[in-house]
Amino acid sequence: MKKSLLAFAVLVAFTGGAHAQSSVTLYGIIDEGFNLNTNSGGKHLYNLSNGVMQASRFGLRGAEDLGGGLKAVFVLENGFDVNSGKLGQGGLMFGRQAYAGLSSRRFGTVTLGRQYDAVVDNLGPLIAGDQWGGSIAAHPGDLDNFNNAYRSNNTVKFRSADYGGLNFTGTYSFGGVAGNSSENQIWSLAAGYNNGPLTLGVGYLNARTPSNAGGLFENSTSTSTAATVTTPVYSGYVSANTYQVIGAGGAYTLGAATFGMTYSNVSFRNLGANGATIYQHGTNATFNNVEASFKYQFTPALLAGFAFDYTDGSGVTLTNGSNTDGAKYFQYSLGVDYFLSKRTDVYVIGVYQHASGSDSTGKSAVAAINTLAASGNSNQLNARIGIRHKF
């Protein structure tokens, strides 16, 4: 009897120790607000919408200490619409993130599953849209994916440990097409530096057949059909065989002020190789985007920011041999964010965009603020007041 009691006591102690080495955290964000859009398809629009400052979500994050500085880690993260209760990311249960892997304090972390690419991780935090401006302040159509419009399925990801502020990230996504390893394939590389007042980032993203079923643009839906891209900024270019992003950015904090800048070169390469197109087969469409931003922290609870973004699209040759002149987008964003507590804040954001030239559909370019229905003309203004709660 004494031996049984002793064995039970040892088992309880061991089990308690094992639990102490593991953790699972439930977390989430609820973001809701009121919008005024001066031109939504040619009409004024007043509505409630969720997930602008940050997408509404809940998730589970866990880690188990395996000893020797090694941990098993996982994340399951769901997106949802506060107003309707619908699942986000086109109806996917864990559409934001779903992965498991191993993390070493010395070397870094390897994870497998649905994840963010390296450009999102290293350059996304440098744009105004990921700080105080929300998704509506992202670059037109989020054409460079800095605001994480698209996730990567079937992905192996490595993120290095931090070496004096320097880190490296790489991802590779298997296309999953028998006999064709390049179809739907996605890969990315990036490096970041964050030390003291200076933050720098550089990255590269390459996605093959992005509009295919299973391609990058289709990865935000639960269906297995070709992607439907609605933004006129680049919807006419989704027949490309390759979507390519080259990006760089930096930020410098001086006292309460932070100055930031990002640059991206976005190419839709080999048009017509992956679907119907109005352009000559084999041609490329290219965008250059520059954002300059300024943020000022008036108090620990109050900040304000301003950003200017310029997007310059190249001309592309039509099937009849004539050339389009490309589209240009000028965008101005202003935001104020006040924290009522560590978890709850209220904010005001205003974004104005002006377009000129010819957009990807070959028509006169209209303003198209990210995530909103395109304007009926070349101008669009959206103002929002919202509240965000984190748990």
Helices and strands as residue ranges (DSSP letters): H 2-20, E 22-40, E 43-50, E 57-67, E 70-79, G 89-91, E 97-104, E 108-115, H 118-123, G 124-126, G 128-130, G 135-137, G 140-142, E 152-160, E 166-173, E 186-195, E 198-208, G 216-218, G 235-237, E 242-254, E 257-269, E 285-299, E 302-313, E 327-339, E 344-357, E 379-390
